[in-house]
Amino acid sequence: MSQLLVHVDYLDEAILAASVQIEALMAPFAAEIERLDTIRVNRRTAEVLIAETGADMSRFPTAKHLVSWAGLCPGNNESAGKRMAGTARKGTAG
């Protein structure tokens, strides 16, 4: 049990060190994070969004393009008047 507790303490320290590093790297994007907070996105989600897309949204002509790039919009499949179920892309598990 004591070995497990030591390991948990190590993991807590590693998480803290990573969080400090992430905070330092995100400092230049404080305004963007604050803007994302206005739509009730928590800080970690805002950091991930900025890390994945960058802070410059001008490369996406519309919000729909961003959502499509992120794989969050389901497909719209229709054939011979029948609507088939669309699915969104699977995200990463990590």
Long-range contacts (C-beta under 8 A, 24 or more apart in sequence): 22-47, 26-50, 29-55
